[in-house]
Amino acid sequence: MKWYIIDFLGNGSTSKAYRALTMDGRDCVVKMYVRKVDDEGILIDKKTYEKNAKAAVKREVDNFRKIYP
């Protein structure tokens, strides 16, 4: 899937959010996981980053489905 990023919406401790348009012109938000350090500020390895990113995306999807069943 492709999106056109048109605006930066903000960031939190683990991700950045962008306003975007889909290829067919629908408005959406693209949220990117960007946390590269652990709670102690130590750089995490790629495998841990990917594991944490997948868990964060799953939480986002679960929350979305709770709000919009």
FENVEN-V632165 format. One line per field, one symbol per residue. ss: DSSP state (a for helix, b for strand, c for the rest). psi: psi as a letter, one per 20 degrees, with the letter a starting at -180 (. if undefined). burial: 1 if it has 24 or more other C-alpha atoms within 12 Angstrom, else 0. A space follows every 10 residues. Layout:
ss=???
psi=???
burial=???
This chain:
ss=ccbbbbbbbb bcccbbbbbb bbccccbbbb bbbcccbccc ccbccaaaaa aaaaaaaaaa aaaaaaacc
psi=qqqopiqphr qaiirqpqpr qrhjjpprpp pppjoiqahj jppqrggggh ghgghggggg gggghhgm.
burial=0000000000 0000000000 0000000001 1111100000 0000000000 0000000000 000000000
